[in-house]
């Protein structure tokens, strides 16, 4: 049976990327070093095929043609980030005027093409000079971030109305300070929690400054990578394991961002294991009074967990996995390239939860996408025939549509990503774009999914 899926008027159709992942020009026009520029310089072998962020997708030089392509494939909105180390090379101090010119030109170009800029302030790329004094572990860096945010609001707030404090703020804490996967490659749960907490304080302070700046019709939010957490069974031990995983990976940032308070269950658990962060008396009121206006939801896959099979080694570093094991559901569908489960209903479960437990906050899908390795396998007549990506988007959108029909306050859908871009560690291993990028020539070619996305946007929906 054929069904039409129409979305609300004014729905945001677009995509998302970030400064470090597409701009390139990492050593040009006065840009300072970020931690990823530095890490690549020190250990290029850690990055897939030895490809670093120095060129990326060369958006810095090609933004005009790229923004025209965005328009061509139906974008009415696009999220990217400002590179803190491009705008303020040392993280504090002098502003780089060439960066001001670039971002202002880029924003104007988007607006001229009918694309609303969604601007994010931080996408993992800490200025190196601030990392040297401890990064997010240091409250001085929190203050430096607030000053940077204020600078951005003053410079670009006349044009940009949609602002975001962080993309996936849990990621630097977890990947950089807990699992040792990203720079600074530390494994220390207590330090990871301090980084996460200071990030929450930084967000609240930036929102306070945003309110004081009074950008007309402006909104400020955060982009969170959320996971529906499913227990293996209804057995109390499995259910408890899922609740703890949810506390760590969802509620840690969701509760303070939307409800203005830290989860008491999480605080109690951290206290029990002597993991509570250093706080200041005034933080509680600050977080309470400076909640987000809008929430971006990044959804790729669920987490499935079960009770521990074995007690953790008491001499090992404490980790979230002390409290649960991951569970591989028999028969699950996988994106083999990425090693991720494909479970479209998860997006619906998240949106319903936001409606039921988080005051039906205004939200949008800020990332969702399918990374595929060796995509040139699907090249036919000069175009990548990525029907798998069209199917992936379509099946997720059906669940988004159902959530909207049931009253969820969802305003848009942004795919990750517009064009193939560089990824932290993975470089160009998995391609996500609606537009392919030839790394040797930087030639852009619209994929089959790009043409389909144009129809999706023009029709404000699809028929299936």
C-alpha positions in Angstrom: 0.0 0.0 0.0 1.4 3.4 -1.0 1.5 6.0 1.7 2.3 9.7 1.5 4.6 11.1 4.3 4.1 14.9 4.5 6.0 17.0 7.0 4.9 20.2 8.8 5.2 23.5 6.9 8.6 25.1 7.3 10.3 21.8 8.1 14.1 22.1 8.1 15.7 20.0 5.4 19.4 20.1 5.4 22.6 18.5 6.7 25.3 19.0 9.2 29.1 19.1 9.3 31.8 21.0 11.3 34.7 23.3 10.8 37.4 20.7 11.6 35.8 18.1 9.3 35.4 20.1 6.1 37.2 23.5 6.2 40.8 22.3 5.8 43.2 25.3 5.5 44.4 24.3 8.9 47.7 26.3 8.6 46.4 29.2 6.6 45.4 32.8 7.3 46.5 32.9 10.9 44.6 29.8 12.2 46.0 28.5 15.5 46.4 24.8 16.2 43.6 22.7 17.6 44.3 19.5 19.4 43.6 17.5 16.3 46.0 19.5 14.2 48.6 18.8 16.9 47.8 15.2 17.3 48.0 14.5 13.5 51.4 16.2 13.4 52.6 14.0 16.2 51.0 10.7 15.3 49.7 10.6 11.7 49.7 6.8 11.8 46.7 7.0 14.2 44.5 8.4 11.4 43.1 6.2 8.7 45.4 6.1 5.6 47.4 8.8 7.3 45.0 11.5 6.3 44.7 14.5 8.6 42.6 17.7 8.9 44.9 19.9 6.9 42.9 19.9 3.7 39.8 18.0 4.7 37.1 18.8 2.0 38.6 22.2 1.3 35.4 24.1 2.2 37.5 27.1 3.3 38.4 27.7 -0.4 35.3 26.3 -2.1 32.4 27.4 0.2 30.7 29.5 -2.5 30.4 26.6 -5.0 29.5 24.2 -2.1 26.7 26.4 -0.8 25.3 26.6 -4.3 25.3 22.8 -4.4 23.5 22.7 -1.0 20.8 24.9 -2.6 20.7 22.7 -5.6 20.0 19.6 -3.6 17.2 21.2 -1.6 18.8 22.5 1.6 16.9 25.2 3.5 19.2 25.0 6.5 22.7 23.8 7.3 24.7 23.3 10.5 28.4 23.8 10.8 30.7 25.1 13.5 33.0 28.0 14.0 36.6 26.9 14.6 37.6 28.4 17.9 41.3 28.2 17.0 40.7 29.9 13.7 38.7 32.8 15.2 40.9 33.2 18.3 44.2 31.4 17.5 45.3 30.9 21.0 41.8 30.4 22.5 42.1 33.7 24.3 43.4 37.0 23.2 43.5 38.5 19.7 40.8 37.9 17.2 41.8 36.7 13.7 40.2 39.2 11.2 40.7 36.8 8.3 38.6 34.3 10.1 35.9 37.0 10.8 35.8 37.7 7.1 35.6 34.0 6.1 32.7 33.2 8.5 30.8 36.4 7.7 31.2 35.7 3.9 30.1 32.1 4.4 27.0 33.1 6.5 26.0 35.8 3.9 26.4 33.2 1.1 24.2 30.8 2.9 21.5 33.4 3.5 21.7 34.6 -0.1 21.0 31.1 -1.2 17.9 30.7 1.1 19.8 28.5 3.6 19.4 29.2 7.3 22.8 28.9 9.1 22.7 26.8 12.2 25.9 27.7 14.0 27.6 25.5 16.6 30.4 26.9 18.8 32.4 23.7 19.6 32.9 20.4 17.7 35.7 18.7 19.6 38.5 21.0 18.4 39.9 22.5 21.5 42.6 25.2 20.8 46.0 23.6 21.6 47.1 26.5 23.8 44.1 25.9 26.1 44.7 22.1 26.2 48.2 22.8 27.5 46.6 24.3 30.6 44.2 21.3 31.1 41.5 21.8 28.5 38.0 21.3 30.0 39.5 20.2 33.3 40.4 23.8 34.0 37.8 26.4 34.9 39.9 29.0 33.2 39.1 27.3 29.9 35.4 27.4 30.8 35.8 31.2 31.1 37.8 31.4 27.8 34.9 29.5 26.1 32.3 31.9 27.5 34.4 34.8 26.2 34.7 33.1 22.8 30.9 32.5 22.7 30.2 36.1 23.5 32.6 37.2 20.7 30.7 35.0 18.2 27.3 36.4 19.3 28.7 39.9 18.9 30.3 39.3 15.5 27.7 37.1 13.8 24.5 37.4 15.9 23.0 40.0 13.5 22.8 37.2 10.8 22.8 33.9 12.7 19.6 33.2 14.8 20.1 29.5 15.5 23.0 28.8 17.9 24.3 25.7 19.5 26.8 25.5 22.5 28.2 22.1 21.7 28.0 19.1 19.4 28.0 15.9 21.4 29.6 17.3 24.5 29.9 13.9 26.0 32.3 12.8 23.2 35.5 14.7 24.3 34.9 13.5 27.9 34.4 9.9 27.0 36.7 9.5 24.0 39.5 11.8 25.3 39.4 11.1 29.0 37.8 7.7 29.5 38.5 5.3 26.6 41.7 6.9 25.4 40.5 7.0 21.8 41.0 10.7 21.1 43.5 13.3 22.2 44.6 13.7 25.0 44.3 9.8 25.2 43.6 9.6 29.0 41.9 6.7 30.8 40.5 8.2 34.0 36.8 8.1 34.9 37.1 10.8 37.5 38.8 13.2 35.1 36.3 12.4 32.4 33.5 13.3 34.8 35.2 16.6 35.7 35.5 17.4 31.9 31.8 16.6 31.4 30.7 18.7 34.4 32.8 21.7 33.4 31.3 21.5 29.9 27.8 21.7 31.5 28.9 24.8 33.4 30.4 26.3 30.3 27.1 25.7 28.4 25.0 27.4 31.2 27.4 30.4 31.3 27.3 30.7 27.5 23.4 30.6 27.5 23.4 33.3 30.2 25.6 35.5 27.9 23.4 34.7 24.9 20.3 35.9 26.8 22.1 39.1 27.8 23.0 39.7 24.2 19.4 39.5 23.2 19.7 38.3 19.6 16.3 39.1 18.0 14.4 35.9 17.3 17.5 34.0 18.4 17.5 30.5 19.9 20.3 28.6 21.6 20.5 24.9 22.0 22.8 21.9 22.2 23.3 18.9 20.0 23.3 15.6 21.9 24.1 12.1 20.6 21.3 10.1 22.2 20.7 6.4 22.4 17.6 4.5 23.2 18.9 1.9 25.7 17.2 -1.4 25.6 17.7 -4.1 28.2 18.2 -7.7 27.0 15.1 -8.8 29.0 12.6 -7.6 31.7 14.7 -9.3 34.4 15.4 -6.7 37.1 19.2 -7.1 36.7 19.0 -6.4 33.0 16.6 -3.4 33.5 18.9 -1.9 36.2 21.9 -2.3 33.8 20.0 -0.4 31.1 19.0 2.3 33.6 22.7 2.9 34.5 23.8 3.0 30.9 21.1 5.5 30.3 22.3 7.7 33.2 25.8 7.8 31.8 25.2 8.1 28.1 21.9 10.1 27.9 20.8 11.7 31.1 24.3 13.0 32.0 23.8 15.9 29.6 20.1 15.7 28.8 18.9 16.4 32.3 21.0 19.6 33.0 20.5 20.9 29.4 16.7 20.5 29.3 15.6 20.3 33.0 18.3 22.5 34.5 19.4 19.9 37.0 21.8 17.0 37.3 20.1 13.6 37.7 20.0 12.7 41.4 20.4 9.0 40.5 23.6 9.8 38.6 24.9 12.0 41.5 24.2 9.2 44.0 26.0 6.6 41.8 29.1 8.8 41.4 29.2 9.5 45.1 29.1 5.8 45.9 32.2 5.3 43.8 33.9 8.5 44.9 33.7 10.0 41.4 32.0 13.3 42.1 33.5 16.3 40.3 34.7 19.5 41.9 31.8 22.0 41.9 31.2 25.6 43.0 28.2 26.6 45.1 26.8 28.9 42.4 26.8 26.3 39.7 23.5 24.8 40.7 21.5 28.0 40.2 23.4 28.8 37.1 22.5 25.5 35.5 18.9 25.7 36.7 18.4 29.2 35.2 20.1 28.6 31.8 18.4 25.8 30.0 18.4 25.3 26.2 15.7 26.6 23.9 16.0 23.8 21.4 17.6 20.3 21.3 19.4 18.7 18.4 19.2 14.9 18.4 22.0 12.9 16.8 20.8 9.3 16.3 22.7 6.5 14.6 22.2 3.4 16.7 20.7 2.0 19.9 22.6 0.6 22.9 21.6 -2.8 24.0 22.8 -4.0 27.4 22.5 -6.7 29.9 23.5 -7.4 33.5 27.2 -8.2 34.1 28.3 -11.7 33.3 31.3 -11.4 35.5 32.3 -9.1 38.3 34.8 -6.4 37.2 38.4 -6.7 38.2 38.6 -4.5 41.3 42.2 -3.5 40.4 41.2 -2.3 36.9 40.3 1.4 36.1 36.7 2.0 36.9 34.6 2.3 33.7 30.9 2.6 32.8 31.2 -1.1 31.8 31.7 -2.0 35.5 27.8 -1.8 35.7 26.6 -3.5 32.5 27.7 -5.6 29.5 26.8 -4.8 25.9 24.3 -7.3 24.4 24.2 -8.3 20.7 20.6 -8.9 19.8 20.3 -12.0 17.6 19.1 -11.1 14.1 20.0 -7.4 14.4 20.6 -5.6 11.1 24.0 -4.0 10.7 25.9 -1.4 8.7 28.9 -3.7 8.3 31.2 -0.8 7.2 30.7 1.1 10.4 29.9 -1.8 12.7 26.7 -0.2 13.8 23.2 -1.6 14.2 20.5 -0.2 12.0 17.3 0.2 14.1 15.0 2.8 12.7 12.4 2.7 15.4 15.0 3.9 17.9 14.6 7.5 16.5 10.8 7.3 17.4 11.5 6.0 20.9 13.9 8.9 21.5 11.4 11.5 20.3 8.5 10.0 22.3 10.7 10.1 25.4 11.5 13.8 24.9 7.7 14.4 24.6 6.8 12.4 27.7 9.8 13.1 30.0 11.3 16.3 28.8 8.4 18.7 28.4 8.1 18.1 24.6 11.0 20.4 24.0 11.4 21.9 20.5 13.8 19.5 18.8 15.1 18.4 15.4 17.1 15.5 14.1 20.5 17.1 13.9 22.4 14.0 12.6 21.4 10.7 11.2 23.3 9.0 8.4 25.0 6.0 6.9 28.8 5.8 6.5 29.9 3.3 3.8 33.4 2.1 3.0 34.7 1.9 -0.6 31.7 3.6 -2.0 33.2 3.7 -5.4 31.9 0.1 -5.7 28.5 1.6 -6.4 29.8 4.0 -9.2 27.7 3.7 -12.4 27.8 6.2 -15.3 29.8 8.6 -13.1 27.3 8.7 -10.2 27.3 6.7 -7.0 24.1 4.8 -6.9 23.6 4.8 -3.1 20.1 3.3 -2.9 21.1 2.0 0.6 21.4 5.6 1.8 18.0 6.6 0.4 16.4 3.6 2.0 18.2 4.4 5.3 16.9 8.0 5.3 13.4 7.0 4.2 12.9 4.3 6.9 14.1 6.7 9.7 11.9 9.5 8.4 8.8 7.2 8.5 9.4 6.9 12.3 10.0 10.7 12.6 6.7 11.2 10.8 4.9 8.9 13.2 6.4 10.8 16.2 5.2 14.1 14.7 1.7 12.6 14.1 1.7 11.7 17.8 2.5 15.2 19.0 6.3 15.3 19.2 7.7 18.8 18.7 10.1 17.9 15.8 11.0 20.8 13.5 13.5 19.3 11.0 15.9 16.6 9.8 19.6 17.2 9.1 21.5 14.4 7.5 25.2 13.7 8.3 26.5 15.0 5.9 26.3 17.3 2.9 29.5 16.1 1.3 32.0 13.4 2.2 34.1 14.9 5.0 37.0 14.1 7.2 36.3 12.3 10.4 38.3 12.2 13.7 40.6 9.2 13.4 38.6 7.6 10.6 39.5 10.3 8.1 37.6 9.3 4.8 37.2 5.6 5.6 33.4 5.8 5.7 31.7 8.2 3.3 28.5 9.8 4.5 27.8 12.6 2.0 24.9 13.3 -0.4 27.8 14.6 -2.6 31.0 12.7 -3.2 34.4 14.3 -2.9 37.4 13.1 -5.0 40.3 13.6 -2.5 42.9 14.0 -5.3 41.0 16.7 -7.3 38.4 17.8 -4.7 35.8 17.4 -7.5 32.3 17.3 -6.1 29.7 14.9 -7.7 26.1 14.7 -6.5 25.2 11.1 -5.6 21.8 9.5 -6.3 20.8 10.2 -2.7 21.5 13.9 -3.3 19.0 14.1 -6.2 16.5 12.1 -4.1 17.1 14.6 -1.2 16.2 17.5 -3.5 12.8 15.9 -4.3 12.3 15.2 -0.6 12.8 18.8 0.3 10.8 20.2 -2.6 7.8 18.0 -1.8 8.3 18.4 2.0 8.0 14.6 2.2 7.9 11.5 0.1 5.6 8.7 -1.1 6.4 5.1 -0.4 
